[in-house]
Amino acid sequence: MELRKRLVAETGVHIAPSVVFDHPSVGGLTKYLLEQFETAGTDADVSVLDYIERLGTSLTARNIDTQLRAEVAARLRALARICEEPGTDSMTARIESASDDDLFAFIRTEFGKD
């Protein structure tokens, strides 16, 4: 329940209270969340640049410890490499091939502790 509240607060995307029961695996939950974010982006005409702007605002508005700052920096570098690669795999394929540890690290990085 706490995860759902934090996701809604951070993204502004409506997520049903039953989401963790409907999608009990990390992979299933991640796939569902990505679909919701993609739909929300299309419906609200929100671009990737808007998400980056929100991330920047969130990072500057919070007191982030050194470890979290390092994790965020590493994730941003990884995303920058993805952006620079031509013809990369789809996000769905990456999620499906990611390990549980990778998915948890992504969730921790994106929605980590305040």
N, C-alpha and C positions, 0 to 999 in steps of 0.2 A: 504494500500500500504506500509506503514511504517513497519507494522508487517511482511509482506512478505519479505521485504528487510532485516530486522533483522534476520529472520529465515534462509534465504539463507546465510547471512554472518556468522551466528553462526554454521550452520550445514554443509554448502557446498552442500546441496541437492537442486537441481533445483525445484522451486515451481512456477507454472504458475501465471502470474499476475491476472488472473480471479479467483483465488482460493477462495477468500472470497465471491464471487458472486455464484460460483458453490457449495459452502458449507457454507450457511449463518448461520447455527446454530453452537454453540460451540462444541457440540457432533460430528456433521458431520465433522467439520474442524479438530478436534482432531483425529478422526478415519482416515481421509485422510492423515494427517501428519504422523501418526504412520505407515501407509502403505508405505508412501514414505521413511521414515527412515529405515524401515525393508528392502525394496527393495534396497535402497542405500547401506545398510550394506552388503547385499548379493552380489550385483554387484561389490562393491569395496573391498570385503573381509575385511570389517571393523568389528572388534570384540567389544564386550561390554567394554573390557579393554581399547581399543583405545578411546572410548567415555569418559570413566572415566579420562583418561590421558588428553584429551582435556578440560574437565571440570576443572581439577586441574590447568592446564595452564591458562585457562580463569580467574579462581578465583584469582590466584596469580598476574596476570597481571593488574588487575583492582583495583581501589580504592573503596572498598565496604563499605557502611555505616553499622552501628551497626544493624539496623533493618533488612536489607537485609542479612547480615551475619547470624543473628539468624534464618531467614526463610530458608536459604540454609542449615544450620546445622540441622534444624528440618527435612527438606526433606531428607537429606542424612541419618539421623537416621532411618526414615521411610523406605527408600530403603534398608538399612542394615537389618532391621527386615524382610522385604520381602525376601531377599536373604537367610535368615536363616530358613525360614519356608518351610518345605517339602510340596510338592503338592499344591502350591498356585494356585489361579484362574489365568486364562489367562489375559493378559493386556487388551484385547478387552472387556472381561467381566467386568473388573474393571472400564474401561472408561464408558461403557454403564450404569453401576450402579452408577456412580459418579454424584453428584449434580453439578449444574452450578458453585456454589461457589468453589467446590473442583477443577473443571477444570480450572477456572480462577486463583485459587491459584497456581496450578501446572504450568500454563503458565507463571504467574508472577514470580514464583521461577526459572523456567528454562530460561526464556527469559526476565527477569526483566530489569528495567531501569539501564542504565550504571552509 
